[in-house]
Amino acid sequence: MFLHVDLVNGAFVPNATTVTALLAASPGGPVVTGAAVFRGDRMVTAVDLRDVAFLRAMRQTGAVQLSFDPPPGKRFPVSARMQRFSIRGRLQPDGQTVVVRVRGSAFIVDSPEVEAGLQGTQIRQRHINRQLAAWTRDLLKRMYWQRLDVLDIGETVRERRPDGNLPAGWLDRLTHLQFRIDAEVRVIHGDRGY
C-alpha cells in the first residue's frame, strides 16, 4: 500500500488544486485504487494506478512495475520493472503538436511464454514500447481534454511570449493539442526482478 501512496503523492498535476488517493474497502483494510484530480472543490477526473505512475514519471524519473498485455500470439501478460522511467514533452514551433519522449530501462519480472535470448528480448522490447506509446497517448488525451496541462506546456508558451503571459483561452486550446509519442524503453537482456 505504501508504494501506491507514494505514487499518488508524486503525481502532481499543474492547474489542479489537489491530487488525492482513491481508496476501496478490502478484507485487509483500505486499498489505494487510483487518484482523483480536483480543481477547486470539483473533481475533474479519476485515474487508475498505472495512470498515476505515468503522471509521476512526467514530474520525476523513477521506478515502477507495470504489467503489459500478452505479446501477439501469446496468452500470458508480461510484467516488467521499469527503471529510470520518464515521460517528457516538448511543444513544437507550430503550437499544436507536442513531441513526447518515453524513456527508461525494463527488467522482465514475469513472462513465462516469451522466448529467451536476444530474439525474445527484442520481441518484448518492441511490444513494451508499442504499449507504452499507446498508454501515454491515451492518458495525455484524457488529461488535456479535461484542460489539465500535465506536461507543463503552458510554461513553454509563456516563455515564448514577449509579455510572459499565457494567451487568452489557453486552457481551451489544450483540448486541440496533437501528441506524437516516441517510446524508447530498452529491455535489459535476461530476466531480473527487484
LOTIPA-746880 format. One record per atom (N, C-alpha, C): residue in three letters; x, y, z; atom name. Coordinates in steps of 0.2 Angstrom, whole numbers. Atoms other than C-alpha are relative to their C-alpha. Layout:
// LOTIPA-746880
+-----+-------+-------+-------+------+
| res |     x |     y |     z | atom |
+-----+-------+-------+-------+------+
| ALA |     X |     Y |     Z |   CA |
...
+-----+-------+-------+-------+------+
***
This chain:
// LOTIPA-746880
+-----+-------+-------+-------+------+
| res |     x |     y |     z | atom |
+-----+-------+-------+-------+------+
| MET |     4 |    -6 |     0 |    N |
| MET |     0 |     0 |     0 |   CA |
| MET |     4 |     6 |     0 |    C |
| PHE |    -4 |    -6 |    -1 |    N |
| PHE |    14 |    12 |     4 |   CA |
| PHE |     3 |     2 |    -7 |    C |
| LEU |    -2 |    -2 |     7 |    N |
| LEU |    21 |    11 |   -14 |   CA |
| LEU |    -5 |     4 |    -4 |    C |
| HIS |     5 |    -3 |     4 |    N |
| HIS |     5 |    16 |   -21 |   CA |
| HIS |    -2 |     7 |     3 |    C |
| VAL |     0 |    -7 |    -3 |    N |
| VAL |     3 |    31 |    -9 |   CA |
| VAL |     5 |     4 |    -2 |    C |
| ASP |    -6 |    -4 |     3 |    N |
| ASP |    20 |    37 |   -14 |   CA |
| ASP |    -1 |     1 |    -7 |    C |
| LEU |     1 |    -2 |     7 |    N |
| LEU |    15 |    36 |   -32 |   CA |
| LEU |    -5 |     5 |    -1 |    C |
| VAL |     6 |    -5 |     1 |    N |
| VAL |    -1 |    46 |   -29 |   CA |
| VAL |     3 |     7 |     3 |    C |
| ASN |    -3 |    -6 |    -2 |    N |
| ASN |    10 |    59 |   -19 |   CA |
| ASN |     4 |     3 |    -5 |    C |
| GLY |    -5 |    -2 |     5 |    N |
| GLY |    22 |    60 |   -33 |   CA |
| GLY |    -3 |     3 |    -6 |    C |
| ALA |     3 |    -2 |     6 |    N |
| ALA |     9 |    63 |   -46 |   CA |
| ALA |    -3 |     7 |     1 |    C |
| PHE |     2 |    -7 |     0 |    N |
| PHE |     7 |    82 |   -47 |   CA |
| PHE |    -3 |     2 |    -7 |    C |
| VAL |     3 |    -3 |     6 |    N |
| VAL |    -4 |    90 |   -60 |   CA |
| VAL |    -1 |     7 |     1 |    C |
| PRO |     0 |    -7 |     0 |    N |
| PRO |    -2 |   108 |   -64 |   CA |
| PRO |    -7 |     3 |    -1 |    C |
| ASN |     7 |    -4 |     0 |    N |
| ASN |   -18 |   120 |   -63 |   CA |
| ASN |    -5 |    -5 |     3 |    C |
| ALA |     5 |     3 |    -4 |    N |
| ALA |   -27 |   107 |   -52 |   CA |
| ALA |     2 |     1 |     7 |    C |
| THR |    -1 |    -1 |    -7 |    N |
| THR |   -29 |   110 |   -34 |   CA |
| THR |     3 |    -6 |     4 |    C |
| THR |    -2 |     6 |    -4 |    N |
| THR |   -27 |    93 |   -27 |   CA |
| THR |     0 |    -7 |    -4 |    C |
| VAL |     0 |     7 |     3 |    N |
| VAL |   -22 |    75 |   -32 |   CA |
| VAL |    -1 |    -4 |     7 |    C |
| THR |     0 |     4 |    -6 |    N |
| THR |   -28 |    63 |   -19 |   CA |
| THR |    -2 |    -7 |    -1 |    C |
| ALA |     1 |     7 |     1 |    N |
| ALA |   -29 |    44 |   -17 |   CA |
| ALA |    -7 |    -2 |     0 |    C |
| LEU |     7 |     4 |     0 |    N |
| LEU |   -45 |    34 |   -21 |   CA |
| LEU |     1 |    -6 |     4 |    C |
| LEU |    -1 |     7 |    -4 |    N |
| LEU |   -47 |    20 |    -8 |   CA |
| LEU |    -6 |    -4 |    -1 |    C |
| ALA |     6 |     5 |     0 |    N |
| ALA |   -58 |     5 |    -9 |   CA |
| ALA |     1 |    -5 |     6 |    C |
| ALA |     0 |     5 |    -5 |    N |
| ALA |   -63 |    -7 |     5 |   CA |
| ALA |     2 |    -7 |    -2 |    C |
| SER |    -2 |     7 |     1 |    N |
| SER |   -55 |   -24 |     6 |   CA |
| SER |     0 |    -4 |     7 |    C |
| PRO |    -1 |     4 |    -6 |    N |
| PRO |   -54 |   -38 |    19 |   CA |
| PRO |     6 |     2 |     4 |    C |
| GLY |    -6 |    -2 |    -4 |    N |
| GLY |   -37 |   -32 |    24 |   CA |
| GLY |     1 |     7 |     2 |    C |
| GLY |     0 |    -7 |    -1 |    N |
| GLY |   -41 |   -14 |    25 |   CA |
| GLY |    -1 |     4 |    -6 |    C |
| PRO |     1 |    -5 |     6 |    N |
| PRO |   -42 |     1 |    13 |   CA |
| PRO |     6 |    -2 |    -5 |    C |
| VAL |    -5 |     1 |     5 |    N |
| VAL |   -33 |    -1 |    -3 |   CA |
| VAL |     0 |     5 |    -5 |    C |
| VAL |     0 |    -6 |     5 |    N |
| VAL |   -27 |    13 |   -15 |   CA |
| VAL |    -2 |    -3 |    -7 |    C |
| THR |     1 |     3 |     7 |    N |
| THR |   -35 |    10 |   -32 |   CA |
| THR |     1 |     5 |    -5 |    C |
| GLY |    -2 |    -5 |     5 |    N |
| GLY |   -30 |    26 |   -40 |   CA |
| GLY |     0 |     7 |     3 |    C |
| ALA |     0 |    -7 |    -3 |    N |
| ALA |   -31 |    45 |   -38 |   CA |
| ALA |    -6 |     4 |    -3 |    C |
| ALA |     5 |    -5 |     2 |    N |
| ALA |   -44 |    59 |   -40 |   CA |
| ALA |     3 |     7 |    -1 |    C |
| VAL |    -3 |    -7 |     2 |    N |
| VAL |   -39 |    76 |   -48 |   CA |
| VAL |    -6 |     5 |     1 |    C |
| PHE |     5 |    -5 |    -1 |    N |
| PHE |   -48 |    91 |   -41 |   CA |
| PHE |     2 |     6 |    -2 |    C |
| ARG |    -1 |    -7 |     1 |    N |
| ARG |   -49 |   109 |   -47 |   CA |
| ARG |    -5 |     3 |     4 |    C |
| GLY |     4 |    -3 |    -5 |    N |
| GLY |   -55 |   119 |   -33 |   CA |
| GLY |    -4 |    -5 |     4 |    C |
| ASP |     4 |     5 |    -4 |    N |
| ASP |   -69 |   109 |   -25 |   CA |
| ASP |    -3 |    -5 |    -4 |    C |
| ARG |     3 |     4 |     5 |    N |
| ARG |   -74 |   100 |   -41 |   CA |
| ARG |     5 |    -6 |    -2 |    C |
| MET |    -4 |     5 |     2 |    N |
| MET |   -67 |    83 |   -45 |   CA |
| MET |     0 |     0 |    -8 |    C |
| VAL |     0 |    -1 |     7 |    N |
| VAL |   -61 |    84 |   -63 |   CA |
| VAL |     0 |    -7 |    -4 |    C |
| THR |    -1 |     7 |     3 |    N |
| THR |   -56 |    66 |   -67 |   CA |
| THR |     3 |    -5 |     6 |    C |
| ALA |    -3 |     5 |    -4 |    N |
| ALA |   -51 |    50 |   -59 |   CA |
| ALA |     5 |    -4 |    -4 |    C |
| VAL |    -5 |     4 |     4 |    N |
| VAL |   -36 |    39 |   -64 |   CA |
| VAL |     2 |    -6 |     4 |    C |
| ASP |    -2 |     7 |    -4 |    N |
| ASP |   -30 |    21 |   -60 |   CA |
| ASP |     7 |     1 |     1 |    C |
| LEU |    -6 |    -1 |    -2 |    N |
| LEU |   -14 |    17 |   -53 |   CA |
| LEU |     6 |     0 |    -5 |    C |
| ARG |    -5 |     0 |     6 |    N |
| ARG |    -5 |    14 |   -70 |   CA |
| ARG |     1 |     8 |    -2 |    C |
| ASP |     0 |    -7 |     2 |    N |
| ASP |   -10 |    32 |   -74 |   CA |
| ASP |     4 |     4 |     5 |    C |
| VAL |    -3 |    -3 |    -5 |    N |
| VAL |    -4 |    38 |   -58 |   CA |
| VAL |     8 |    -1 |    -1 |    C |
| ALA |    -7 |     1 |     1 |    N |
| ALA |    13 |    30 |   -61 |   CA |
| ALA |     3 |     4 |    -6 |    C |
| PHE |    -1 |    -4 |     5 |    N |
| PHE |    13 |    39 |   -78 |   CA |
| PHE |     1 |     7 |     1 |    C |
| LEU |     0 |    -7 |    -2 |    N |
| LEU |     9 |    56 |   -71 |   CA |
| LEU |     6 |     1 |     4 |    C |
| ARG |    -6 |    -1 |    -4 |    N |
| ARG |    23 |    54 |   -58 |   CA |
| ARG |     6 |     0 |    -5 |    C |
| ALA |    -6 |     0 |     4 |    N |
| ALA |    35 |    50 |   -72 |   CA |
| ALA |     1 |     6 |    -4 |    C |
| MET |     0 |    -6 |     3 |    N |
| MET |    30 |    66 |   -80 |   CA |
| MET |     4 |     6 |     4 |    C |
| ARG |    -3 |    -4 |    -5 |    N |
| ARG |    37 |    75 |   -65 |   CA |
| ARG |     7 |    -2 |     2 |    C |
| GLN |    -7 |     3 |    -3 |    N |
| GLN |    52 |    64 |   -59 |   CA |
| GLN |     1 |    -6 |    -3 |    C |
| THR |    -2 |     6 |     3 |    N |
| THR |    62 |    50 |   -66 |   CA |
| THR |     0 |    -5 |     6 |    C |
| GLY |     0 |     5 |    -5 |    N |
| GLY |    59 |    34 |   -56 |   CA |
| GLY |    -1 |    -7 |    -2 |    C |
| ALA |     1 |     7 |     2 |    N |
| ALA |    55 |    16 |   -55 |   CA |
| ALA |    -7 |    -2 |     2 |    C |
| VAL |     7 |     2 |    -1 |    N |
| VAL |    38 |     7 |   -56 |   CA |
| VAL |     0 |    -7 |    -4 |    C |
| GLN |     1 |     7 |     3 |    N |
| GLN |    32 |   -11 |   -60 |   CA |
| GLN |    -6 |     1 |    -4 |    C |
| LEU |     6 |     0 |     4 |    N |
| LEU |    20 |   -12 |   -75 |   CA |
| LEU |    -2 |    -7 |    -3 |    C |
| SER |     2 |     6 |     3 |    N |
| SER |    10 |   -26 |   -82 |   CA |
| SER |    -3 |     1 |    -7 |    C |
| PHE |     1 |    -1 |     7 |    N |
| PHE |     9 |   -27 |  -101 |   CA |
| PHE |    -5 |    -6 |    -3 |    C |
| ASP |     4 |     5 |     3 |    N |
| ASP |    -4 |   -36 |  -112 |   CA |
| ASP |     4 |    -5 |    -3 |    C |
| PRO |    -4 |     6 |     3 |    N |
| PRO |     2 |   -53 |  -119 |   CA |
| PRO |     2 |     2 |    -7 |    C |
| PRO |    -2 |    -1 |     7 |    N |
| PRO |    13 |   -51 |  -135 |   CA |
| PRO |    -4 |    -4 |    -5 |    C |
| PRO |     4 |     3 |     5 |    N |
| PRO |     5 |   -56 |  -151 |   CA |
| PRO |     1 |    -8 |     0 |    C |
| GLY |    -1 |     7 |     1 |    N |
| GLY |     2 |   -75 |  -152 |   CA |
| GLY |     1 |    -3 |     7 |    C |
| LYS |    -2 |     3 |    -6 |    N |
| LYS |     5 |   -77 |  -133 |   CA |
| LYS |    -6 |     1 |     5 |    C |
| ARG |     6 |     0 |    -4 |    N |
| ARG |    -8 |   -80 |  -119 |   CA |
| ARG |     2 |     4 |     7 |    C |
| PHE |    -1 |    -2 |    -7 |    N |
| PHE |     1 |   -73 |  -103 |   CA |
| PHE |     3 |     8 |    -1 |    C |
| PRO |    -3 |    -7 |     0 |    N |
| PRO |     5 |   -54 |   -99 |   CA |
| PRO |     7 |     0 |     2 |    C |
| VAL |    -7 |    -1 |    -2 |    N |
| VAL |    22 |   -48 |   -97 |   CA |
| VAL |     1 |     5 |     5 |    C |
| SER |    -1 |    -4 |    -5 |    N |
| SER |    27 |   -40 |   -81 |   CA |
| SER |     7 |     3 |     0 |    C |
| ALA |    -7 |    -2 |     0 |    N |
| ALA |    42 |   -28 |   -81 |   CA |
| ALA |     1 |     6 |     5 |    C |
| ARG |    -2 |    -5 |    -5 |    N |
| ARG |    51 |   -17 |   -68 |   CA |
| ARG |     3 |     5 |    -4 |    C |
| MET |    -3 |    -6 |     4 |    N |
| MET |    54 |     0 |   -76 |   CA |
| MET |     5 |     4 |     4 |    C |
| GLN |    -5 |    -4 |    -3 |    N |
| GLN |    70 |     9 |   -71 |   CA |
| GLN |     1 |     6 |    -4 |    C |
| ARG |    -1 |    -6 |     3 |    N |
| ARG |    74 |    27 |   -74 |   CA |
| ARG |    -6 |     2 |    -5 |    C |
| PHE |     6 |    -1 |     4 |    N |
| PHE |    56 |    29 |   -81 |   CA |
| PHE |    -2 |     7 |     0 |    C |
| SER |     2 |    -7 |     1 |    N |
| SER |    52 |    46 |   -88 |   CA |
| SER |    -4 |     2 |    -6 |    C |
| ILE |     4 |    -2 |     6 |    N |
| ILE |    40 |    55 |   -99 |   CA |
| ILE |     1 |     7 |     0 |    C |
| ARG |    -1 |    -7 |     0 |    N |
| ARG |    44 |    72 |  -105 |   CA |
| ARG |    -3 |     2 |    -7 |    C |
| GLY |     3 |    -3 |     6 |    N |
| GLY |    35 |    83 |  -118 |   CA |
| GLY |     3 |     7 |    -2 |    C |
| ARG |    -2 |    -6 |     2 |    N |
| ARG |    40 |    97 |  -129 |   CA |
| ARG |    -4 |     3 |    -6 |    C |
| LEU |     4 |    -3 |     5 |    N |
| LEU |    29 |   109 |  -139 |   CA |
| LEU |     4 |     2 |    -6 |    C |
| GLN |    -4 |    -2 |     6 |    N |
| GLN |    34 |   111 |  -157 |   CA |
| GLN |    -2 |     7 |    -2 |    C |
| PRO |     1 |    -7 |     2 |    N |
| PRO |    35 |   128 |  -165 |   CA |
| PRO |    -7 |     1 |    -3 |    C |
| ASP |     7 |    -1 |     3 |    N |
| ASP |    18 |   125 |  -174 |   CA |
| ASP |    -5 |     2 |     6 |    C |
| GLY |     5 |    -1 |    -6 |    N |
| GLY |    10 |   127 |  -156 |   CA |
| GLY |    -6 |    -5 |     0 |    C |
| GLN |     5 |     5 |     0 |    N |
| GLN |    -1 |   112 |  -160 |   CA |
| GLN |     2 |    -7 |     2 |    C |
| THR |    -3 |     7 |     0 |    N |
| THR |    10 |    97 |  -159 |   CA |
| THR |     5 |     0 |     6 |    C |
| VAL |    -4 |     1 |    -6 |    N |
| VAL |    18 |    90 |  -143 |   CA |
| VAL |     4 |    -6 |    -2 |    C |
| VAL |    -4 |     6 |     0 |    N |
| VAL |    33 |    78 |  -145 |   CA |
| VAL |     1 |    -3 |     7 |    C |
| VAL |    -1 |     3 |    -7 |    N |
| VAL |    33 |    66 |  -130 |   CA |
| VAL |     5 |    -6 |     0 |    C |
| ARG |    -5 |     5 |     0 |    N |
| ARG |    48 |    56 |  -126 |   CA |
| ARG |    -1 |    -5 |     6 |    C |
| VAL |     1 |     5 |    -6 |    N |
| VAL |    45 |    40 |  -115 |   CA |
| VAL |     7 |    -4 |     0 |    C |
| ARG |    -6 |     3 |     0 |    N |
| ARG |    62 |    33 |  -109 |   CA |
| ARG |     1 |    -4 |     6 |    C |
| GLY |    -2 |     4 |    -6 |    N |
| GLY |    69 |    20 |   -97 |   CA |
| GLY |     3 |    -6 |    -2 |    C |
| SER |    -2 |     6 |     1 |    N |
| SER |    75 |     3 |   -95 |   CA |
| SER |    -5 |    -5 |     4 |    C |
| ALA |     5 |     5 |    -3 |    N |
| ALA |    65 |   -13 |   -91 |   CA |
| ALA |     3 |    -7 |     1 |    C |
| PHE |    -2 |     7 |    -2 |    N |
| PHE |    69 |   -29 |   -82 |   CA |
| PHE |    -6 |    -4 |     0 |    C |
| ILE |     5 |     4 |     0 |    N |
| ILE |    57 |   -43 |   -86 |   CA |
| ILE |    -1 |    -4 |     7 |    C |
| VAL |     1 |     3 |    -6 |    N |
| VAL |    49 |   -49 |   -70 |   CA |
| VAL |    -3 |    -7 |    -1 |    C |
| ASP |     4 |     6 |     1 |    N |
| ASP |    37 |   -62 |   -76 |   CA |
| ASP |    -2 |    -1 |    -7 |    C |
| SER |     2 |     0 |     7 |    N |
| SER |    35 |   -68 |   -94 |   CA |
| SER |     1 |    -8 |    -2 |    C |
| PRO |    -2 |     7 |     1 |    N |
| PRO |    33 |   -87 |   -95 |   CA |
| PRO |     0 |    -3 |    -7 |    C |
| GLU |     0 |     3 |     7 |    N |
| GLU |    29 |   -89 |  -113 |   CA |
| GLU |     5 |     3 |    -5 |    C |
| VAL |    -4 |    -3 |     5 |    N |
| VAL |    41 |   -77 |  -122 |   CA |
| VAL |     6 |    -3 |     0 |    C |
| GLU |    -6 |     3 |     1 |    N |
| GLU |    56 |   -84 |  -129 |   CA |
| GLU |     6 |     3 |     3 |    C |
| ALA |    -6 |    -3 |    -3 |    N |
| ALA |    73 |   -82 |  -120 |   CA |
| ALA |     5 |     2 |    -5 |    C |
| GLY |    -5 |    -2 |     5 |    N |
| GLY |    88 |   -75 |  -128 |   CA |
| GLY |    -1 |     7 |    -3 |    C |
| LEU |     1 |    -7 |     3 |    N |
| LEU |    91 |   -59 |  -138 |   CA |
| LEU |    -6 |     1 |    -4 |    C |
| GLN |     6 |     0 |     4 |    N |
| GLN |    77 |   -63 |  -150 |   CA |
| GLN |    -6 |     2 |     4 |    C |
| GLY |     5 |    -1 |    -4 |    N |
| GLY |    65 |   -64 |  -136 |   CA |
| GLY |     0 |     7 |     3 |    C |
| THR |     0 |    -7 |    -3 |    N |
| THR |    71 |   -48 |  -128 |   CA |
| THR |    -2 |     5 |    -5 |    C |
| GLN |     2 |    -5 |     6 |    N |
| GLN |    69 |   -39 |  -145 |   CA |
| GLN |    -8 |     0 |    -1 |    C |
| ILE |     7 |     0 |     1 |    N |
| ILE |    51 |   -45 |  -146 |   CA |
| ILE |    -3 |     3 |     6 |    C |
| ARG |     3 |    -3 |    -6 |    N |
| ARG |    47 |   -40 |  -128 |   CA |
| ARG |     1 |     8 |    -1 |    C |
| GLN |    -1 |    -7 |     0 |    N |
| GLN |    55 |   -23 |  -131 |   CA |
| GLN |    -4 |     4 |    -5 |    C |
| ARG |     5 |    -3 |     5 |    N |
| ARG |    45 |   -19 |  -147 |   CA |
| ARG |    -7 |     0 |     3 |    C |
| HIS |     7 |     1 |    -3 |    N |
| HIS |    29 |   -25 |  -138 |   CA |
| HIS |    -1 |     5 |     6 |    C |
| ILE |     0 |    -5 |    -6 |    N |
| ILE |    33 |   -14 |  -122 |   CA |
| ILE |    -1 |     7 |    -3 |    C |
| ASN |     0 |    -6 |     2 |    N |
| ASN |    37 |     1 |  -132 |   CA |
| ASN |    -7 |     2 |    -4 |    C |
| ARG |     6 |    -2 |     4 |    N |
| ARG |    21 |     0 |  -143 |   CA |
| ARG |    -6 |     1 |     6 |    C |
| GLN |     5 |    -1 |    -5 |    N |
| GLN |    10 |    -2 |  -127 |   CA |
| GLN |     1 |     7 |     4 |    C |
| LEU |    -1 |    -6 |    -3 |    N |
| LEU |    19 |    12 |  -118 |   CA |
| LEU |    -2 |     6 |    -4 |    C |
| ALA |     2 |    -6 |     5 |    N |
| ALA |    16 |    24 |  -133 |   CA |
| ALA |    -7 |     1 |     0 |    C |
| ALA |     7 |     0 |     0 |    N |
| ALA |    -2 |    19 |  -133 |   CA |
| ALA |    -3 |     3 |     6 |    C |
| TRP |     3 |    -2 |    -6 |    N |
| TRP |    -5 |    21 |  -115 |   CA |
| TRP |     2 |     8 |     2 |    C |
| THR |    -1 |    -7 |    -1 |    N |
| THR |     4 |    38 |  -114 |   CA |
| THR |    -4 |     4 |    -4 |    C |
| ARG |     5 |    -4 |     4 |    N |
| ARG |    -6 |    45 |  -129 |   CA |
| ARG |    -7 |     0 |     3 |    C |
| ASP |     6 |     0 |    -3 |    N |
| ASP |   -22 |    39 |  -121 |   CA |
| ASP |    -1 |     4 |     6 |    C |
| LEU |     0 |    -4 |    -6 |    N |
| LEU |   -18 |    47 |  -104 |   CA |
| LEU |     0 |     7 |    -2 |    C |
| LEU |    -1 |    -7 |     2 |    N |
| LEU |   -12 |    63 |  -112 |   CA |
| LEU |    -7 |     3 |    -3 |    C |
| LYS |     6 |    -3 |     3 |    N |
| LYS |   -28 |    65 |  -122 |   CA |
| LYS |    -5 |     1 |     5 |    C |
| ARG |     5 |    -1 |    -5 |    N |
| ARG |   -39 |    62 |  -107 |   CA |
| ARG |     2 |     6 |     4 |    C |
| MET |    -2 |    -5 |    -5 |    N |
| MET |   -29 |    74 |   -96 |   CA |
| MET |    -1 |     7 |    -4 |    C |
| TYR |     0 |    -7 |     4 |    N |
| TYR |   -28 |    88 |  -110 |   CA |
| TYR |    -8 |     1 |    -2 |    C |
| TRP |     7 |    -1 |     1 |    N |
| TRP |   -47 |    85 |  -114 |   CA |
| TRP |    -3 |     4 |     6 |    C |
| GLN |     2 |    -3 |    -6 |    N |
| GLN |   -50 |    90 |   -96 |   CA |
| GLN |     3 |     6 |     2 |    C |
| ARG |    -3 |    -6 |    -1 |    N |
| ARG |   -39 |   105 |   -98 |   CA |
| ARG |     5 |     0 |     6 |    C |
| LEU |    -6 |     1 |    -5 |    N |
| LEU |   -25 |    98 |   -86 |   CA |
| LEU |     6 |     0 |    -4 |    C |
| ASP |    -6 |     0 |     4 |    N |
| ASP |    -8 |   103 |   -93 |   CA |
| ASP |     5 |    -4 |     4 |    C |
| VAL |    -4 |     5 |    -4 |    N |
| VAL |     1 |    88 |   -85 |   CA |
| VAL |     8 |     0 |    -3 |    C |
| LEU |    -7 |     0 |     2 |    N |
| LEU |    17 |    91 |   -96 |   CA |
| LEU |     3 |     7 |     1 |    C |
| ASP |    -2 |    -7 |    -1 |    N |
| ASP |    18 |   110 |   -92 |   CA |
| ASP |     1 |     3 |    -6 |    C |
| ILE |     0 |    -3 |     7 |    N |
| ILE |    16 |   115 |  -110 |   CA |
| ILE |    -1 |     8 |     1 |    C |
| GLY |     1 |    -7 |    -2 |    N |
| GLY |    10 |   132 |  -103 |   CA |
| GLY |     6 |     4 |     1 |    C |
| GLU |    -6 |    -3 |    -1 |    N |
| GLU |    27 |   136 |   -97 |   CA |
| GLU |     4 |     2 |    -6 |    C |
| THR |    -4 |    -1 |     6 |    N |
| THR |    35 |   134 |  -114 |   CA |
| THR |    -4 |     6 |    -4 |    C |
| VAL |     4 |    -5 |     3 |    N |
| VAL |    21 |   145 |  -121 |   CA |
| VAL |     1 |     7 |     3 |    C |
| ARG |    -2 |    -6 |    -4 |    N |
| ARG |    24 |   158 |  -108 |   CA |
| ARG |     7 |     3 |    -1 |    C |
| GLU |    -6 |    -3 |     1 |    N |
| GLU |    42 |   159 |  -111 |   CA |
| GLU |     1 |     2 |    -7 |    C |
| ARG |    -1 |    -2 |     7 |    N |
| ARG |    40 |   161 |  -130 |   CA |
| ARG |    -4 |     7 |    -1 |    C |
| ARG |     4 |    -7 |     1 |    N |
| ARG |    28 |   177 |  -127 |   CA |
| ARG |     4 |     5 |     3 |    C |
| PRO |    -4 |    -6 |    -3 |    N |
| PRO |    36 |   194 |  -125 |   CA |
| PRO |    -3 |     2 |     7 |    C |
| ASP |     3 |    -2 |    -6 |    N |
| ASP |    24 |   198 |  -111 |   CA |
| ASP |     1 |    -5 |     6 |    C |
| GLY |     0 |     5 |    -5 |    N |
| GLY |    27 |   182 |  -102 |   CA |
| GLY |    -6 |    -3 |     3 |    C |
| ASN |     6 |     3 |    -2 |    N |
| ASN |     9 |   178 |  -100 |   CA |
| ASN |    -3 |    -5 |    -5 |    C |
| LEU |     3 |     5 |     4 |    N |
| LEU |    -2 |   164 |  -107 |   CA |
| LEU |    -5 |     4 |    -4 |    C |
| PRO |     5 |    -3 |     4 |    N |
| PRO |   -13 |   169 |  -121 |   CA |
| PRO |    -7 |    -1 |     2 |    C |
| ALA |     7 |     1 |    -2 |    N |
| ALA |   -32 |   171 |  -118 |   CA |
| ALA |    -3 |    -6 |    -3 |    C |
| GLY |     3 |     6 |     2 |    N |
| GLY |   -41 |   155 |  -119 |   CA |
| GLY |     5 |    -6 |     0 |    C |
| TRP |    -5 |     5 |     0 |    N |
| TRP |   -26 |   145 |  -116 |   CA |
| TRP |    -2 |    -7 |     2 |    C |
| LEU |     2 |     6 |    -3 |    N |
| LEU |   -34 |   131 |  -106 |   CA |
| LEU |    -5 |    -3 |    -6 |    C |
| ASP |     4 |     3 |     6 |    N |
| ASP |   -47 |   129 |  -121 |   CA |
| ASP |     4 |    -3 |    -5 |    C |
| ARG |    -4 |     2 |     5 |    N |
| ARG |   -33 |   127 |  -133 |   CA |
| ARG |     3 |    -7 |     2 |    C |
| LEU |    -3 |     6 |    -2 |    N |
| LEU |   -26 |   112 |  -123 |   CA |
| LEU |    -4 |    -6 |    -3 |    C |
| THR |     4 |     6 |     3 |    N |
| THR |   -41 |   101 |  -130 |   CA |
| THR |     2 |    -1 |    -7 |    C |
| HIS |    -1 |     1 |     8 |    N |
| HIS |   -34 |   103 |  -148 |   CA |
| HIS |     7 |    -2 |    -1 |    C |
| LEU |    -7 |     2 |     1 |    N |
| LEU |   -16 |    98 |  -145 |   CA |
| LEU |     1 |    -7 |    -3 |    C |
| GLN |    -2 |     7 |     3 |    N |
| GLN |    -9 |    83 |  -155 |   CA |
| GLN |     6 |    -2 |     3 |    C |
| PHE |    -5 |     3 |    -4 |    N |
| PHE |     3 |    71 |  -147 |   CA |
| PHE |     4 |    -5 |    -5 |    C |
| ARG |    -4 |     5 |     4 |    N |
| ARG |    17 |    62 |  -156 |   CA |
| ARG |     5 |    -3 |     5 |    C |
| ILE |    -3 |     3 |    -6 |    N |
| ILE |    24 |    49 |  -144 |   CA |
| ILE |     6 |    -4 |    -3 |    C |
| ASP |    -6 |     4 |     2 |    N |
| ASP |    42 |    42 |  -146 |   CA |
| ASP |     2 |    -4 |     7 |    C |
| ALA |    -2 |     5 |    -6 |    N |
| ALA |    44 |    27 |  -134 |   CA |
| ALA |     6 |    -4 |    -1 |    C |
| GLU |    -6 |     4 |     1 |    N |
| GLU |    61 |    20 |  -132 |   CA |
| GLU |     2 |    -2 |     7 |    C |
| VAL |    -2 |     3 |    -6 |    N |
| VAL |    62 |     9 |  -117 |   CA |
| VAL |     4 |    -6 |    -2 |    C |
| ARG |    -4 |     5 |     2 |    N |
| ARG |    76 |    -3 |  -118 |   CA |
| ARG |    -1 |    -6 |     5 |    C |
| VAL |     1 |     6 |    -4 |    N |
| VAL |    73 |   -21 |  -111 |   CA |
| VAL |     7 |    -3 |     1 |    C |
| ILE |    -7 |     3 |    -2 |    N |
| ILE |    89 |   -27 |  -102 |   CA |
| ILE |    -1 |    -7 |    -1 |    C |
| HIS |    -1 |     7 |     2 |    N |
| HIS |    94 |   -44 |  -109 |   CA |
| HIS |     0 |    -4 |     6 |    C |
| GLY |     0 |     5 |    -5 |    N |
| GLY |    89 |   -58 |   -97 |   CA |
| GLY |    -5 |     3 |     5 |    C |
| ASP |     5 |    -1 |    -5 |    N |
| ASP |    76 |   -58 |   -83 |   CA |
| ASP |     2 |     2 |     7 |    C |
| ARG |    -2 |    -2 |    -7 |    N |
| ARG |    78 |   -49 |   -67 |   CA |
| ARG |    -6 |     4 |     4 |    C |
| GLY |     6 |    -3 |    -4 |    N |
| GLY |    66 |   -44 |   -53 |   CA |
| GLY |     2 |     6 |     3 |    C |
| TYR |    -1 |    -6 |    -4 |    N |
| TYR |    68 |   -31 |   -39 |   CA |
| TYR |     8 |    -1 |     1 |    C |
+-----+-------+-------+-------+------+
***
